[in-house]
């Protein structure tokens, strides 16, 4: 069975992960309900905006350099890789996100944009950071000579 467009639209709209589609210039053209939850921007405010809406200032230059290369070449080295990067929420707070990307192609093979499936991993990242700190403390305690407490 091949799903029709309506079924696919309901699937993407109902996903727990954010789905964001941007055109070749990096303008957001699709923003599912989960993207609103993850990033805090309502669809009406996000669609039509640059991806800068969710990219921290420090990462923008690297992002746009890579984005331009991908749009020009039609190749991304991240097609099957899970990327983990910081992102911005509408409230100004940073989030940790993990995402995959898919290039969208025109019939002639040129790239028309990119789609990303994004998951908020802020809590997982904080939990791992706390565990790493605890592990470092335990290692330091084990490595301390007796009587050096």
Phi and psi restraints in degrees (value plus and minus 20) as a CYANA .aco file:
   2 UNK   PHI    -123.5   -83.5
   2 UNK   PSI     104.0   144.0
   3 UNK   PHI     -88.8   -48.8
   3 UNK   PSI     126.4   166.4
   4 UNK   PHI    -106.5   -66.5
   4 UNK   PSI     155.0   195.0
   5 UNK   PHI     -81.1   -41.1
   5 UNK   PSI     -56.8   -16.8
   6 UNK   PHI     -85.2   -45.2
   6 UNK   PSI     -62.2   -22.2
   7 UNK   PHI     -83.6   -43.6
   7 UNK   PSI     -64.0   -24.0
   8 UNK   PHI     -84.3   -44.3
   8 UNK   PSI     -59.9   -19.9
   9 UNK   PHI     -83.0   -43.0
   9 UNK   PSI     -62.8   -22.8
  10 UNK   PHI     -84.4   -44.4
  10 UNK   PSI     -58.6   -18.6
  11 UNK   PHI     -79.5   -39.5
  11 UNK   PSI     -72.7   -32.7
  12 UNK   PHI     -85.8   -45.8
  12 UNK   PSI     -60.2   -20.2
  13 UNK   PHI     -86.3   -46.3
  13 UNK   PSI     -49.1    -9.1
  14 UNK   PHI    -112.4   -72.4
  14 UNK   PSI     -23.5    16.5
  15 UNK   PHI     -84.6   -44.6
  15 UNK   PSI     126.9   166.9
  16 UNK   PHI     -96.0   -56.0
  16 UNK   PSI     -44.9    -4.9
  17 UNK   PHI    -108.0   -68.0
  17 UNK   PSI     127.4   167.4
  18 UNK   PHI     -89.5   -49.5
  18 UNK   PSI     120.5   160.5
  19 UNK   PHI    -143.1  -103.1
  19 UNK   PSI     102.6   142.6
  20 UNK   PHI    -146.1  -106.1
  20 UNK   PSI     112.3   152.3
  21 UNK   PHI    -139.8   -99.8
  21 UNK   PSI     112.7   152.7
  22 UNK   PHI    -146.0  -106.0
  22 UNK   PSI     128.3   168.3
  23 UNK   PHI     -99.4   -59.4
  23 UNK   PSI    -196.5  -156.5
  24 UNK   PHI     -83.3   -43.3
  24 UNK   PSI     -42.0    -2.0
  25 UNK   PHI    -109.5   -69.5
  25 UNK   PSI     -24.4    15.6
  26 UNK   PHI      68.3   108.3
  26 UNK   PSI      -1.5    38.5
  27 UNK   PHI    -110.3   -70.3
  27 UNK   PSI     111.8   151.8
  28 UNK   PHI     -89.6   -49.6
  28 UNK   PSI     105.1   145.1
  29 UNK   PHI    -135.6   -95.6
  29 UNK   PSI     -33.6     6.4
  30 UNK   PHI    -167.4  -127.4
  30 UNK   PSI     119.9   159.9
  31 UNK   PHI    -169.2  -129.2
  31 UNK   PSI      86.4   126.4
  32 UNK   PHI     -99.8   -59.8
  32 UNK   PSI     149.6   189.6
  33 UNK   PHI     -76.8   -36.8
  33 UNK   PSI     -54.6   -14.6
  34 UNK   PHI     -86.7   -46.7
  34 UNK   PSI     -50.6   -10.6
  35 UNK   PHI     -82.9   -42.9
  35 UNK   PSI     -57.0   -17.0
  36 UNK   PHI     -82.7   -42.7
  36 UNK   PSI     -63.0   -23.0
  37 UNK   PHI     -85.0   -45.0
  37 UNK   PSI     -64.7   -24.7
  38 UNK   PHI     -89.4   -49.4
  38 UNK   PSI     -62.8   -22.8
  39 UNK   PHI    -126.7   -86.7
  39 UNK   PSI     -32.7     7.3
  40 UNK   PHI      65.5   105.5
  40 UNK   PSI     -27.4    12.6
  41 UNK   PHI    -113.3   -73.3
  41 UNK   PSI     108.1   148.1
  42 UNK   PHI     -84.5   -44.5
  42 UNK   PSI     131.4   171.4
  43 UNK   PHI     -71.2   -31.2
  43 UNK   PSI     -64.1   -24.1
  44 UNK   PHI     -81.4   -41.4
  44 UNK   PSI     -47.7    -7.7
  45 UNK   PHI    -111.1   -71.1
  45 UNK   PSI     -44.9    -4.9
  46 UNK   PHI    -104.9   -64.9
  46 UNK   PSI     -65.0   -25.0
  47 UNK   PHI     -83.4   -43.4
  47 UNK   PSI     111.1   151.1
  48 UNK   PHI      77.0   117.0
  48 UNK   PSI     -31.4     8.6
  49 UNK   PHI    -113.1   -73.1
  49 UNK   PSI     140.1   180.1
  50 UNK   PHI     -91.1   -51.1
  50 UNK   PSI     134.5   174.5
  51 UNK   PHI     -80.4   -40.4
  51 UNK   PSI     -34.0     6.0
  52 UNK   PHI     -75.7   -35.7
  52 UNK   PSI     -40.0     0.0
  53 UNK   PHI     -73.7   -33.7
  53 UNK   PSI     -53.5   -13.5
  54 UNK   PHI    -139.4   -99.4
  54 UNK   PSI     -18.9    21.1
  55 UNK   PHI    -119.9   -79.9
  55 UNK   PSI     101.1   141.1
  56 UNK   PHI     -79.0   -39.0
  56 UNK   PSI     126.8   166.8
  57 UNK   PHI     -69.7   -29.7
  57 UNK   PSI     -64.3   -24.3
  58 UNK   PHI     -82.1   -42.1
  58 UNK   PSI     -48.2    -8.2
  59 UNK   PHI    -115.3   -75.3
  59 UNK   PSI     -26.8    13.2
  60 UNK   PHI     -82.8   -42.8
  60 UNK   PSI     -66.0   -26.0
  61 UNK   PHI     -80.7   -40.7
  61 UNK   PSI     -68.2   -28.2
  62 UNK   PHI     -82.3   -42.3
  62 UNK   PSI     -61.6   -21.6
  63 UNK   PHI     -79.9   -39.9
  63 UNK   PSI     -71.3   -31.3
  64 UNK   PHI     -89.6   -49.6
  64 UNK   PSI     -52.5   -12.5
  65 UNK   PHI     -82.4   -42.4
  65 UNK   PSI     -67.4   -27.4
  66 UNK   PHI     -86.1   -46.1
  66 UNK   PSI     -60.7   -20.7
  67 UNK   PHI     -81.9   -41.9
  67 UNK   PSI     -65.7   -25.7
  68 UNK   PHI     -81.5   -41.5
  68 UNK   PSI     -60.9   -20.9
  69 UNK   PHI     -83.1   -43.1
  69 UNK   PSI     -64.9   -24.9
  70 UNK   PHI     -83.4   -43.4
  70 UNK   PSI     -63.6   -23.6
  71 UNK   PHI     -84.7   -44.7
  71 UNK   PSI     -56.7   -16.7
  72 UNK   PHI     -95.4   -55.4
  72 UNK   PSI     -56.9   -16.9
  73 UNK   PHI    -116.3   -76.3
  73 UNK   PSI     -44.4    -4.4
  74 UNK   PHI      56.6    96.6
  74 UNK   PSI      -3.1    36.9
  75 UNK   PHI    -149.6  -109.6
  75 UNK   PSI     117.7   157.7
  76 UNK   PHI    -150.1  -110.1
  76 UNK   PSI     118.9   158.9
  77 UNK   PHI    -103.0   -63.0
  77 UNK   PSI     -20.8    19.2
  78 UNK   PHI    -126.2   -86.2
  78 UNK   PSI      -5.7    34.3
  79 UNK   PHI     -75.0   -35.0
  79 UNK   PSI     -57.6   -17.6
  80 UNK   PHI    -134.0   -94.0
  80 UNK   PSI     -18.1    21.9
  81 UNK   PHI    -115.7   -75.7
  81 UNK   PSI     126.5   166.5
  82 UNK   PHI    -107.1   -67.1
  82 UNK   PSI     101.0   141.0
  83 UNK   PHI    -117.4   -77.4
  83 UNK   PSI     120.5   160.5
  84 UNK   PHI    -143.6  -103.6
  84 UNK   PSI      99.3   139.3
  85 UNK   PHI    -165.5  -125.5
  85 UNK   PSI     143.5   183.5
  86 UNK   PHI     -98.2   -58.2
  86 UNK   PSI     135.2   175.2
  87 UNK   PHI    -164.2  -124.2
  87 UNK   PSI     150.8   190.8
  88 UNK   PHI    -129.3   -89.3
  88 UNK   PSI     120.1   160.1
  89 UNK   PHI    -118.3   -78.3
  89 UNK   PSI     139.0   179.0
  90 UNK   PHI     -78.1   -38.1
  90 UNK   PSI     -47.3    -7.3
  91 UNK   PHI     -99.9   -59.9
  91 UNK   PSI     -17.8    22.2
  92 UNK   PHI      70.2   110.2
  92 UNK   PSI     -29.2    10.8
  93 UNK   PHI     -98.6   -58.6
  93 UNK   PSI     129.4   169.4
  94 UNK   PHI    -102.1   -62.1
  94 UNK   PSI     127.9   167.9
  95 UNK   PHI    -145.0  -105.0
  95 UNK   PSI     135.7   175.7
  96 UNK   PHI    -123.4   -83.4
  96 UNK   PSI     104.8   144.8
  97 UNK   PHI    -144.0  -104.0
  97 UNK   PSI     135.7   175.7
  98 UNK   PHI    -146.9  -106.9
  98 UNK   PSI     118.2   158.2
  99 UNK   PHI    -174.3  -134.3
  99 UNK   PSI     139.9   179.9
 100 UNK   PHI    -138.8   -98.8
 100 UNK   PSI     136.8   176.8
 101 UNK   PHI    -146.0  -106.0
 101 UNK   PSI     133.1   173.1
 102 UNK   PHI    -155.0  -115.0
 102 UNK   PSI     110.9   150.9
 103 UNK   PHI     -99.7   -59.7
 103 UNK   PSI     121.8   161.8
 104 UNK   PHI    -126.2   -86.2
 104 UNK   PSI     107.6   147.6
 105 UNK   PHI    -134.7   -94.7
 105 UNK   PSI     125.8   165.8
 106 UNK   PHI     -95.5   -55.5
 106 UNK   PSI     144.9   184.9
 107 UNK   PHI     -75.9   -35.9
 107 UNK   PSI     -49.3    -9.3
 108 UNK   PHI    -102.9   -62.9
 108 UNK   PSI     -18.5    21.5
 109 UNK   PHI      75.1   115.1
 109 UNK   PSI     -31.5     8.5
 110 UNK   PHI     -92.0   -52.0
 110 UNK   PSI     135.4   175.4
 111 UNK   PHI    -103.7   -63.7
 111 UNK   PSI     107.7   147.7
 112 UNK   PHI    -120.0   -80.0
 112 UNK   PSI     -33.9     6.1
 113 UNK   PHI     147.8   187.8
 113 UNK   PSI    -184.1  -144.1
 114 UNK   PHI    -164.7  -124.7
 114 UNK   PSI     125.2   165.2
 115 UNK   PHI    -138.0   -98.0
 115 UNK   PSI     119.3   159.3
 116 UNK   PHI    -147.0  -107.0
 116 UNK   PSI     119.0   159.0
 117 UNK   PHI    -128.7   -88.7
 117 UNK   PSI      99.7   139.7
 118 UNK   PHI    -141.5  -101.5
 118 UNK   PSI     118.2   158.2
 119 UNK   PHI    -143.9  -103.9
 119 UNK   PSI     115.6   155.6
 120 UNK   PHI     -97.5   -57.5
 120 UNK   PSI      98.1   138.1
 121 UNK   PHI    -135.6   -95.6
 121 UNK   PSI       3.1    43.1
 122 UNK   PHI     -77.4   -37.4
 122 UNK   PSI     -67.0   -27.0
 123 UNK   PHI     -87.3   -47.3
 123 UNK   PSI     -62.0   -22.0
 124 UNK   PHI     -80.4   -40.4
 124 UNK   PSI     -63.2   -23.2
 125 UNK   PHI     -83.0   -43.0
 125 UNK   PSI     -63.3   -23.3
 126 UNK   PHI     -84.2   -44.2
 126 UNK   PSI     -61.5   -21.5
 127 UNK   PHI     -82.3   -42.3
 127 UNK   PSI     -64.2   -24.2
 128 UNK   PHI     -85.5   -45.5
 128 UNK   PSI     -58.4   -18.4
 129 UNK   PHI     -83.0   -43.0
 129 UNK   PSI     -63.7   -23.7
 130 UNK   PHI     -83.4   -43.4
 130 UNK   PSI     -61.5   -21.5
 131 UNK   PHI     -84.3   -44.3
 131 UNK   PSI     -59.3   -19.3
 132 UNK   PHI     -83.6   -43.6
 132 UNK   PSI     -59.8   -19.8
 133 UNK   PHI     -84.8   -44.8
 133 UNK   PSI     -62.9   -22.9
 134 UNK   PHI     -82.7   -42.7
 134 UNK   PSI     -61.9   -21.9
 135 UNK   PHI     -82.9   -42.9
 135 UNK   PSI     -62.1   -22.1
 136 UNK   PHI     -82.5   -42.5
 136 UNK   PSI     -61.2   -21.2
 137 UNK   PHI     -83.2   -43.2
 137 UNK   PSI     -63.4   -23.4
 138 UNK   PHI     -84.5   -44.5
 138 UNK   PSI     -61.8   -21.8
 139 UNK   PHI     -83.0   -43.0
 139 UNK   PSI     -62.4   -22.4
 140 UNK   PHI     -83.0   -43.0
 140 UNK   PSI     -59.6   -19.6
 141 UNK   PHI     -86.1   -46.1
 141 UNK   PSI     -60.2   -20.2
 142 UNK   PHI     -88.8   -48.8
 142 UNK   PSI     -56.4   -16.4
 143 UNK   PHI    -100.4   -60.4
 143 UNK   PSI     -33.0     7.0
 144 UNK   PHI     -90.2   -50.2
 144 UNK   PSI     114.9   154.9
 145 UNK   PHI     -82.7   -42.7
 145 UNK   PSI     129.0   169.0
 146 UNK   PHI     -75.8   -35.8
 146 UNK   PSI     119.1   159.1
 147 UNK   PHI      64.3   104.3
 147 UNK   PSI     -18.7    21.3
 148 UNK   PHI    -120.3   -80.3
 148 UNK   PSI      11.3    51.3
